């Protein structure tokens, strides 16, 4: 008997006879996922393993667990794992098995979204570009060449997970898998072939025998046994296509992605909490935050075009791995409140009643178990009577009552701390070796303009860029020439499918253009004799969404016309002979690792010139705080640290000046453009450098500057927590962790303020502000109101200083009563050290 067969028999034996904690049986019914015969209420969050580093994974996962998550959800990125057909990469940030095992080590489940189409604002939607060149292929439809490749890769991932015993049916953490992704949004474009494709995909996935359920998000016609699920800012009104399937939310968008040239989107936590509570109120039992940690689009992984390098997504854990307060903490409290209702939620369906216009109660009652949700779906506060008791319901909020009597949490009332994080700037500490003739520590290489590589080729007419480069580089040179009897002033008209271009006339930059489509008229000066026209076209992340997106081109497809020549004539250059070069000569020399021997160490550093490679050696910022490079002073390009690409940079691309607000009203439906900040400023100036990529000394920074910049202006920044704050009113419920369902006991516990330092071994070192009465403002800008207790500061100092955390009850016995009969609150700002 083969060893593998023996192992399979032993595994089967353990799964049948071992305790249920070893091997889980995952099924579902109309209410929930069923794990080992028990329905579960589950909270999930997305973390994409390649958008962080293996060194970051354990901390991100642990913070997710502490935030109340049960499940980590991630896509599987086909292009990352199979960059060349048949050649696989599962190392470093691509180590999928290591990531899944890290989640398991923390005691959490995994939802593995194999897809293999991801979207995810990822380059080409996660598809490898070689897929495009398979004869007769058409993506995401009933097309045999595509289906063969999709099945082969999906089966490989499933087999890999099985070999490592990572499915729950084998004792592993994976309780769900996803096939396809948001196909229902675009399937109309494929006609009847879409329906047969969906059926094929479902059948293919279930035939792989994972032992866990499969889902399709945004797919109303997902065939049994595939569960159709919801994506969006709100999914409370979503229903599955069968009574036998549970109501699941695979993407609750915690914010939105950032575009180069766009303002920074954010989503108030009160609105997210409202959406989540409404979902569980109306029958949901599985909800996932997209993203819980967004991370960074390292290298050329960002989709597009124009998706920024930062994929922060305003997530509960920020791009650098720091918890974002109060979002993380308020959602943690919400999760705890929902879990207090779990016994009632899994026992029955809700009974929904109206308590007034836009006021709704949902009751889950089974025997002695009862939980209720009271929702105010309006944008104004109101009072409502439920079970003979009056409740104040703030606008756009849900109150959660685990005993159908006492409120444990209202989604609009935040008890969690807020934190102010900031970046501390420090200069780039250059290391200048004794053998380096550069007084500044910087050296450089000039990238040749036009054709300079031996593998260039010529062709009549203009070529489409993606078909030509196969996305091996962002860059494609188009080069031609024209002979004139006399010099003249002209206009060069260029039309391109995007995403950016630079025009050089006789070796000098004449003009540029950017956009999803480009039409530019560039004034130029031509000389008598031969004139060279070199056009550098580039992509900024390939399209990742839409029907037939694989057919959407890029590059200079023309026409290219010289206007205003002799006697006002024009000359169309589109069909004449052009020379082409894929990529940059400098990249082939290996400068991204700093190893090329052709660096010029002269003390006169060329600045504000296009097409320059720069290199310096530097000392890493001290300490353990997250690190970013501030690229202010540079134009546009890509950066490498110790040979690792930290992504594309474009600090000169600013957002429009209007449409932003520092304080966004969470009341009313959210959309991606509702809450914006950073208007009129560069979309992204700070670029994350993972600590694990740095050494204390002897680090190498390499830049390819495309437009022109001054690397001497580059600085480093480290991120840290400044102040932590809390603002609790006497109308807040008691803390969720002090919940007691007994009405008399519950009435004895009032609102409590909790302050807690964010890092281990820290203590509260100072109280910057404390006011009990009617304080105003927000964290970092609190002010005393007309009513203020003189004892507040001393009380808080005595309770908190020297401790890592402290709890302070709102009590007039403690603070005195500075204004009888007035509703009061306590506002505190503190520092930890």
N, C-alpha and C positions, 0 to 999 in steps of 0.2 A: 504493500500500500504506500502511495506517495506521501511524503511528509506534509504537503499542503492539504491533502485529503484528511490526514490524521488531525491536523490542526482544526480543520473545518468541523470534523466530528466532535472534537473536544469543545469547540466553541458552541456548537449546537447543544451539547450536553449541559454546559454551564448555563446557557440561556434558558433551557427548559427546567433545570433543577436548582440552579443557584437562586439566592434571594433576588427579589424583583429590582433591587437597587443596582444589580449588576447589569442586567439586560432589560431594557424597557420596551414594552409593547405600545406602540404609538398608533392610535386610531383617532377617529373623530365622530361626533354626532352633530345635531343641529345647534347645540349650545356651545361646544368648545372642543379643543383638542383633548383627547383622552389619553393620559399617560398611566400605564399599568392599571387600567380600569377606573381611573379617577379623572373627572373633568378638572381642567386647570384654567385659572385666569393668569395670563402671561403678559409681561411687559418686555419689549425688545428694543434694541437700539442698533443702528448701523455703524460699523467701523470697517473701513476698507483697508485690508492689510497692506497693500502697496503704497497707500497714502500716508503711512507712518513707517517706523523702522521696527525690526524685531526687538530691539532694546527698549522701545517704547511700549510694545504690546502688553506686557504684564501689568504695567501701571495703568494704562488706559482701561484694560479689562477690569482691574480691581476697582477703579473709580466708578466704572459702570455698575458693578455689583453693589457697591456702597450706595449708589444712586437709586437702587431698587429695581435694577433690571434682572430678568430671568434668562434672557436670550440675547445673543449677539448675532447680527445679521450681516452677511457680506455677499457681494457679487464674486464670481470667479472671472478673471480677466484673461480671455483667450489669447489676445495678442501678446500679453506679458509672458504667458506660459509656453506659447508655441510661436516665437517670432519668425522662425523659418519652418516651413512645413516639414514635420517629422522630427524636428529638433526642439527639445523641451528645456524649459528653465523653471526650476522650483527651488531656487536658492535665494538667500538674502530676503529682500522684501517680497519675493515671489514664493517664499516657503509656506505654502498653503497648509500643509500638514502641521507644521510647527505652530502656526496661528491657531488652527482648530484645537490642537492639544493644549495651547495656552489658555484658551477659553475653558476647556474641560478641567484644567488644573484649578481654575477659580471656582469650579462648581456650577458653571452656567451652561445652558444649552446653546446650540448653533442652528441658525437657519441659513443653509447654503444655497444661494441663488445662482445656479450654474448657468442658466440662460440658454445658450452662451452669449446671446445678445444682451448687453448690459445697459446701454445708453450712458447713464452715470456721469454725463459731461466728460466722458473719457474718449480719447482719440479713436475715431471710427467706430464709436459705440462698443469698443472692446473687441471688434473683429480684427484679425490680422490682415494686413493689406494683401498678402499673397492669395487670400481667398478670392479676391477680385479678378485674378488672372486665370482662374480655372475655366476651361472652355465650357460655354453654355450655361454658366452659373447665373442665378438670380437670387438675391438674398431674401430670406424670410417669406418664402412662398412655396407652393407645392412644386419644387424643382429638385430633381434627383441629385444633381451634383452638389447642391447646397445641403440637402438632407443627409447625404452620405457623410459629408464633412462634419456637419452638426452632430450627427449620431456618434461618429468616431471620437470627437473630442469629449462630448458629454459622457460617453461610456468610459473614456480614459479617466476622467475625474472621479466618476462613481467607483471604478475599480480601484483607484488609488485610495479613496476613502475606505473601501472595504478591506483592502490589504492591511490598513492600519487599524482596523476595527473601530472606525469612528462613527458609524451609524448607531443610533440608539438601540436598534435591534441587535447590535453586537456588543452593547455595553458602552458605546461612545456617546458624544454629546449631540450629534446631529439629529434633530427631531423633525426637520422639514427640509424639503428641497424645492426649488422653483425651476420651471422650464419656460422658456420665452420670457418676454418682459414688455408690458404695456402695448402688446400687439393690437389689442382691441381699439386703441386710439387711431390706428391707421389701416386696419385690415380692409376697410371699404375700398381702398385704392387697388387692392389686388383681385377684387372680384370673387368669383366662385372658388378660385384656387386657394383663397385664404381659409375658407372653411375646411377644405380637405387637409390643408397644412396644419391647422390647429388640431384636428383629429389625429393626424400622423404624429405630431409632436407629443401629444398626450399619450398615445399608445407606445411610442418609442421610450418615453420616460418611465412609464410604469413597467415596461418589460425589463428594465434594468434591475428590478427587484431589490430596492434599497431597504425595504421594510419600514419606511416612513412615508407619510403623505407627501404629495406633490401639489404645488399651487401654481396658478397663473394669475398675475395681477392684471387688472383692467381687461378682463376677458369674459364678457357676459356669457359666451357660448362654450366656456370650458367644459369639456365632456366629463362625465363621471369616470373615475373617482377624483379627478382633479378639482381642487377647491378654487373657485374664482374669488379674488380678493380686491381690495380697494386701495388706491393711491390718491393723495390730495391733501389740501389743508384741512378739510373736514370730511369725515366719512360716516357720520352718525346716521344719515339717511340711506346708506348703502344696504342692499340686501343681496344675498347670494342667489344663484339661479336654481337652487334646490333646497327644500326644507331640511334635507339630510346633512347640509354643510354648515359649518360655523361661520359667523360673521368676523372676518379678519381684515386688518388694516396693515398692509405691508410697507407703506411709506406715508408717514405723517411728517410733512416738510417742516423742520424746525426753524428754517429760515429760507435762504435762497442762495444760489451761486452768484459769484462776482464775475463780471466781464471787464476786461481791459477797456477803459473808456466809459465805465459805468460807475454809478454811486454804489455804496455798500448797503445791501439789504439787511434788515433785521426784523425779527418777529417777537413781539412782547410775550413774555411767559404767561401772562394772564389769559391771552387768547389761546395759546397752546394748551394750557391746563383746561380751559373751557371745552376745547375741541375733544380732548381725551376723555374728560368726564362725560361729555355727551355721548361719546361712542360706547363707553361701558354702560351708561344709563340705558341706552336703547338696544342692548343685547350683544354688544361686542365683548369678546373675551381674549383677543390677541391683538396687540397694537405695537407698531414699531416706529421709532423715531428715525427719520432720514434727514439729517445725520445726527448720531449721538456724539461722534467725533468725526469731523470732516477731513482734517489733515491737509496734505500738500500734494499738488500735482508736480512731482519731481520729473526731471528730464523733459521729454516731449509728450508726456502722457495726457495733458489736458486736451479736451475735445474742442468742438468749436463750430465756427472759428471764434477766437478771441476769449475763450475761457481763461481766467487768470490763473496764476500759479498757486495762489492761496485757494484752498477749498474749505475754508473755515465754516461756512454755512450757518453762522450764528448758532452753532450747536452747543449743547450743555457742557461738553468738554471742548475747549478751543483748539485751534490749529496746533498750538504748542504743547498741548496736553494738560493745560491748567483748567480746572473747573470754572465754568462761567456762572457767577452768582449775580442775581438770585435764581437764574434759570434752572441750574442743576438742583439746588436745594428745594425750590418750590415743587419741582416735579418729583423729587424724592418724597416729599410729604404727600403729594397726590398719590403716588404709587402705594405708599403705606396705607392711606385712607381707603383706596380701592381694595387692597388686600384684606382689610378689616371686613369688607363686604363679600369676600370670596365665597364663603359657605352658602350665602343666600343667592349669589349670582349664578353659581353652577347648579343650583337645585331646581330652578324653574325659569320660566319666561317672565318678563316684566309686565305689570299691569300699568298702562299709561292713562293718566287722567289730566284734564285741563283744570288749572286753578285760576284761570283768568286769561286775558289776551296775552299771548306769547309767554305764558307761565305754565309749566308742565311738571307733573310729578310722575316718577316711575317707581313702582314698588315691587320688590322681589320678596315674596313671603312663602315660606314652606314650613308648616308646623310652627315651632316656636322661633324659627329663624326669620328675621325681617331686616331688610336694608332698603333705603330710599334715596332717590336723587331728586332734588328740587332745582329746576332750571328756569332761569330768567333769560329768555332769548331776545329780549328787548335791549335798547341802548339807554334806558333810564331805570333808576332804582325803583323798587316796589316792595310792598309787603304782601304776603300771601298766608292764608290759613290752611294748615295741613294737619289732619287728625286732631282738630280742635285747638291747635296751637298756632300762634302767629309767628312767622319767620320773616326777617328782613332779608331780601334778596337783591344784592347789588346788580347793576346792569351787566348783561353779558357774562353771567356766572352760573355755576352749579354748586349747590350745597350738598354735601354727602353726609348721610345719616346712617351709620352702620347698624343702629338699633331702631330705625324708623322714628326716632324721637329727638336725639341730640346731634347737633352738627359737629362733625369732627374736622371738617375743612370746607372752606368756600374758595373756589378757584380764583376769585378776584382779590382775596386777602392774603398777602404774602407774609409769612412768618419767618422765612429763611433770611439769612444774612445776605447783604449785598457786598460786593468787593470791588475796589478800584484797582485795576492793574495798570501798570505803566511800563514803558521802555526807558531804560537808562542808556544813554548814548556814550560810547567811548571810542576813541580814535583807533584806527587800524594800526596795530603795533607791527611795523614791518621788521623783518629780519634781513639784515644785509650781511652777506658772507664776505670774507676777506678776498675771495676770488672774483667778486662781482664788482664791475666797474661803475655800476649805477649808484649815484649818490642818494637816489630816492628810494631804492629798493624795488622799483618797478622796471620791468623790461617788456619788450613788445615785438610783434611780428606784423608786418603789413600784409593783408590779404590782397592778392592781385585782383585788379579790376578786369572782368571779362574772362576769356578762356585761357586757362593756365595748366590744365591737367591733361595727361596723355590719353585718358579715356574719353575725351570729348568726341562729339560726332556732329555731322552736318546733315541738314535736311531742308528741302524746299517747303516753305510754309511754317506756320506757328503750331507748336505742339501743346497738347493739354498736359498740365504739370503732374497730376497724380499718376496718370498712366505712364509717365516718363520716369519719374523718380522712384515710384513704388514706395513713397514715403520714407526712403532711406535718409532723406535730409529735408529740412525746411526749404532749402535753397535750390533754384534752378536759374542758370545764366542763359539768356538769349542774346546772341551777338551777331551783328551784321555791319555792313559799311555802305557808304555811298560816295561816289566821286562827283565833285562839282567844279565847274570852270572858275567860279568866283565865290567868295564868301558871301554869306547872307544871314539875315535874321529870319528865323522860322519858328513854327510852333509844332511840337511833337505831340500828336494826339494818340493816346494809348487806351485801349479797352481791355479789361481783364476780368476774369471770374474771381479774382481776389487770391490772397487776402491782403497782400501788400506788395509794393514794387518800388524800386529805385532806378532812375534813368541816369546813365552816365554818357556824356558826349565827349569824345576825345579824352577819356580818362578822368573827367571832372563830373561830380554829382550835379545834375541839372534840376532834378525835382523828384518828388515821391508821391505815393498815393496809398490809401488803405481803404478797406471796406469789403463787404461780401461780394459786391461787384464794384469795379473801379472804372471811371472814365475821367481822364485827366488831359489837360492841354498845357504843356510845359513849354514856355518860351526858351528857345535855344539859339546859340550862335554857331553857324557852320562856317568852315574855312574853305578856301580854295584847295582843291586836291582831295585826298581821301579823308573821310570822316568816319570814325568808328562809333557805333551805337551799341552800347552794352546795357541790357535791361536785366536787373536782378529781381526775380519774382520769388515770393516766399509764402509758405502756408503758416497759419497760426493755429494749428490743431484742426484735424479733419472733422467733417460733419459727423455728429453722433446720433442724430434723431431724424425721423421722417421716413415716409415711404420712398423707396428707391434711392436712399441717400448715397448708395454706392455709385450712382450714376452722376452725382453732382460733382462737377469738375472744379478745377482751380487753374490759375496761371493765365498767361497772356495769350488769349485765343483771338485777339484782334477785334477790329482792325488796328494796325499801327500805321499812322499816316503822317507824312511831313506836309504841313500846310504853309501857305504863304511863300512858296518858292518863286522863281523868276516869273514875272508877269502874273503873279497871283495864282500860279498853278499849285496843285497838290500831287504828292507821290505816295501811292499805297505800297508800303513795304511788306505787307502781310504774306504775300505768296512768293517772295524772293528767297534766296538761300540764307539760312540762319545756321550758326554754329551753336551747339548746346553743351553745357557742362552741368552735371549733377553734383551738387554739394560744393564745399569749399576746399580749396587746396590745403589751407592751414589745418583743417580737421584731419586730413589724411596724414599729416606730419605728427599727429599725436599730442598737440599742445594742451588738450583738455586735462591731461595728467601732469602737464608741466615738464614732460620728459624730452621734448624736442630740443635739439642742440642749436637751433637757429634763432634763439631769442637774442634780440638786440639790447644790450645793457647800457647804451649811451645815456648820458645824464639828461639830454634833451628829450623829454618824453612827448611824442605827438599827441595832442589832445584836440577834442572837438573835430575830429576827422572821421569819415566813414571807413568801415572795413579794417579795423585794427584789433589784433589780439593783444591782450595785456596779461601780465603775470606778476605776482609778488608772493613772497613767503611771509607768513605772519605768525604771531603768538596768539593762541586762543584766548578769548575773554576768560578771566578767572571765575571760580565758583561753579555752581551746578545749575544756575537758572538757564532757561531756554535762550537760544541765541538766534539772532536774525542779522542779516546784512542790510543796511540801509543803502539802496542803490541811487539815492538822490545825487544828481550830477552826471549820471549815465543816461544814454538815450534809449536804446533798445538792443536786446541781444540775448545771450545765454551765458550762465555762469556755472563753474565747476569748483568744488572744494575737495581737494585731495582725490581728484579724478571722478568724483560723484557729481552728477548734474543736479543742481538745486532748482533748475527750471529756467524757463524763459523770463526775462525781466523787461519791463517797459514803463519805467517811472515817469516818462514824459507824457503818458496818455492820461489825460485828466477827464473827470466826469463833468457832465453839464452843471451849470451853476445853480439851477433851480430844482425844486421838488423835494428838498430834504427837510427833516424836522428832528430836533433833538429829543422831543418827547412825543411819541406816537400814541394816539388814543387807541387802546386795545379793543374798545367797544365797537361792534359791527364787523362784518365779514372782512377777513384779511385777504390780500392778494400780494403778489411779489413786489409790486411797485408802491405799496401803501406806506411802508416805513423805510425811509432811506436816510443815510447819513454820509458825510464826507463829500458833499456836492462842491464842485468847483476845484477839487484837489485831485492829485494823481490817484488813480484807482488803487495802486499798490506800490509802495516804496520799500516795504520790509519783506525780506525773503528768508524763510526758515532754513536754518542750517542745523540738522540734528546733532546733538552733543556727541553721539557715538561716531560721527564722521570726523570729529576733531581730535587732534593730539595736543598736549600742552604746548609744544613748540613744533617748529618745522612743518607748518601747514602751508599748502599751496593753493592760492586763489587764481583762477584763470577766467578771463572774460573774453567773449567775442562781442565787440561793439560794432553794431551794424550801421548806426546813424551818425554817431559822434558824441563823445562824452569825455569827462575828466575823471579818471579813476582815483585821483588824489582826494576827491571829495567824498569817497566812500567811507562810511563809518560802520561800526558794529553796534548792536543794541542787545541788551539782555532784558528779559521780561520778568517782572516781579510783582508781588501783591503789595499795594500801598496800604490803604485803609480797608477795614471791614466795618460795616454799618448794619444797623437794624432799626426799624421803625414799626412799633406795634401799638395798636389802638386797643381801647377797652372793649371794642366790639369783635376783636379777633377771637376765634375759638382757642381752647387750650392746645398745647402742642400735640401732634398726632401720637407721639410715643408715650404721652401721659393719658391716652384715651381710657376711659372707664365707662362702660355702657350703662352702669347704674345711674339713674337720674340724680339721686341725692348726692352720690360721690362726685359725679360729674359737675354738679353745681358748685362744689367746693373748690374746684380748680379753675382759676381764671386764666386770662392771657399771660403768657410767659415769654420774655425775650431770651433768646439764646445767642451768645457770641462764642465763636469757636475759631481758633487759629487754623489756617489752611494746611500747615505742614507739621509733621511730627517734630518734637523737641522745641516747638515755639511756645512762647507764653505771651499773654497780653501785657504789653510794656507801658502803654499810656492810653488815656482816654482823652481824645481830642475834643469831644463835644458830648454833652449829656443834657437832656431837657425833658422834664415831665410836665405835661400841661397841654399846650397847643403848638408844638414845634412845627416849623414849616421847612420846605426845601427837600433836597435829595442828598444822597451820600456824597460827601465832599463839599456840600453847600448847605448844610443844616443851619437854621436860624431859630432863635427863641421867638415864640409867639407872644401875644398879650398876656397869656397865662403861663407862668413858669415857676416850678418849685425851686427854691434856693438850695434844697438838700440833694438835688438830682446828681450832680457831679460827684460829690463825696460818697454817696450811696453806691454809685456804679464803680467808682475807684476801689472802694473797700471790697466789693463783691468780686471784682474781676482781675485787678492787676496782680500779676504773678501766677495766674492760672492759665492753662491752655484753653479752657472754656469756662463759661459761667452762665447761669440761668437767673433771671431776675423777674419775679412776678410783678405785674402792674397792680399796685396796692397803695391806697392813700395812707394806710397804716405805715407803710415804708417811706413814702415820699412826701406825706402831708397832702393837704387838699388846697391848692392855691386858688381854685375858683370853683366853688360849690355849684353843683348842678350842670357843669359843662362837661361834655364828652372829652376824654383825655387820651393822650398817647405818650409813648416814651420813644425818644430818638437818641441813638448813641452812635458815635464814630470812634473807633479804636484802632490801635496799631499793635502788631505782633513783632516779636524779635526773638 
